[in-house]
Amino acid sequence: MSTGPNRILDEFAKLVTDAAGAAQGVRREVETAFRAQAERLLNSMEIVQREEFDAVRDMAAKAREENAKLAARIEALEAQLAGSAGDKAEKPASTTSAKPRAKK
């Protein structure tokens, strides 16, 4: 058993070690309380979380790409319709006359 200054220093070191552990525990509690309060504040402000924002941004980009593809497809179909309508207009009308329908 140590006596004198060594015992006092040992007790002091033990006290400091216990105080450091207690301080870390208090720090964790304060940090947890702060995070919870900040989260409540952000939720009340209806601020979007980063994951949700990224998901919506990706959906919007995909929708824009699809929209561009569909617009190009519509233009191609309209050009095809205009071309086939132009072909029909250029063909001469048939020389055979249509027979009138008989009424019943």
C-alpha positions as CSV (number, residue, x, y, z in Angstrom):
1,M,0.0,0.0,0.0
2,S,1.5,3.3,-1.1
3,T,1.6,6.2,1.3
4,G,2.3,9.8,1.1
5,P,2.6,11.8,-2.2
6,N,2.3,8.7,-4.4
7,R,-1.1,7.8,-2.9
8,I,-2.4,11.4,-3.4
9,L,-1.2,11.4,-7.0
10,D,-2.9,8.0,-7.6
11,E,-6.1,9.2,-6.2
12,F,-5.9,12.5,-8.2
13,A,-5.2,10.5,-11.4
14,K,-8.2,8.3,-10.7
15,L,-10.3,11.3,-10.0
16,V,-9.2,13.0,-13.3
17,T,-9.9,9.8,-15.2
18,D,-13.4,9.5,-13.8
19,A,-14.0,13.1,-14.5
20,A,-12.9,12.7,-18.1
21,G,-15.2,9.7,-18.5
22,A,-18.1,11.7,-17.0
23,A,-17.4,14.6,-19.2
24,Q,-17.5,12.4,-22.3
25,G,-20.8,11.0,-21.2
26,V,-22.2,14.5,-20.7
27,R,-20.9,15.5,-24.1
28,R,-22.7,12.6,-25.7
29,E,-25.9,13.5,-24.0
30,V,-25.7,17.1,-25.0
31,E,-24.9,16.1,-28.5
32,T,-27.9,13.7,-28.7
33,A,-30.2,16.4,-27.2
34,F,-28.9,19.0,-29.7
35,R,-29.4,16.7,-32.7
36,A,-32.9,15.8,-31.6
37,Q,-33.8,19.5,-31.2
38,A,-32.2,20.4,-34.5
39,E,-34.1,17.6,-36.2
40,R,-37.4,18.7,-34.7
41,L,-36.7,22.3,-35.8
42,L,-35.9,21.2,-39.4
43,N,-39.0,18.9,-39.5
44,S,-41.2,21.8,-38.4
45,M,-39.8,23.9,-41.2
46,E,-40.6,21.1,-43.7
47,I,-37.0,21.1,-45.1
48,V,-36.4,18.2,-47.4
49,Q,-33.8,15.6,-46.5
50,R,-30.9,15.2,-48.9
51,E,-31.8,11.6,-49.8
52,E,-35.3,12.7,-50.8
53,F,-34.0,15.7,-52.8
54,D,-31.5,13.4,-54.7
55,A,-34.3,10.9,-55.5
56,V,-36.6,13.6,-56.9
57,R,-33.7,15.2,-58.9
58,D,-33.0,11.8,-60.5
59,M,-36.6,11.3,-61.3
60,A,-36.8,14.7,-62.9
61,A,-33.7,14.0,-65.0
62,K,-35.2,10.7,-66.2
63,A,-38.5,12.4,-67.0
64,R,-36.6,15.1,-69.1
65,E,-34.8,12.4,-71.0
66,E,-38.0,10.5,-71.7
67,N,-39.7,13.7,-72.8
68,A,-36.9,14.4,-75.2
69,K,-37.2,10.9,-76.7
70,L,-40.9,11.2,-77.0
71,A,-40.7,14.6,-78.7
72,A,-38.3,13.2,-81.2
73,R,-40.6,10.3,-81.9
74,I,-43.6,12.6,-82.3
75,E,-41.6,14.7,-84.8
76,A,-40.6,11.6,-86.8
77,L,-44.2,10.4,-86.9
78,E,-45.5,13.8,-87.9
79,A,-42.9,13.9,-90.7
80,Q,-43.9,10.4,-91.8
81,L,-47.6,11.5,-91.8
82,A,-46.8,14.6,-93.8
83,G,-44.8,12.6,-96.3
84,S,-47.6,10.0,-96.8
85,A,-50.2,12.8,-97.1
86,G,-48.1,14.5,-99.7
87,D,-47.8,11.2,-101.7
88,K,-51.6,10.8,-101.8
89,A,-52.1,14.4,-102.9
90,E,-49.7,13.9,-105.8
91,K,-51.4,10.7,-107.1
92,P,-54.0,11.4,-109.8
93,A,-57.5,10.6,-109.0
94,S,-58.9,7.3,-110.3
95,T,-60.5,7.4,-113.8
96,T,-63.3,5.0,-112.8
97,S,-66.3,6.7,-111.5
98,A,-67.9,5.6,-108.4
99,K,-71.3,4.0,-108.8
100,P,-74.1,5.7,-106.8
101,R,-75.6,3.6,-104.1
102,A,-79.1,2.5,-104.5
103,K,-81.5,3.6,-101.9
104,K,-83.6,1.1,-100.1
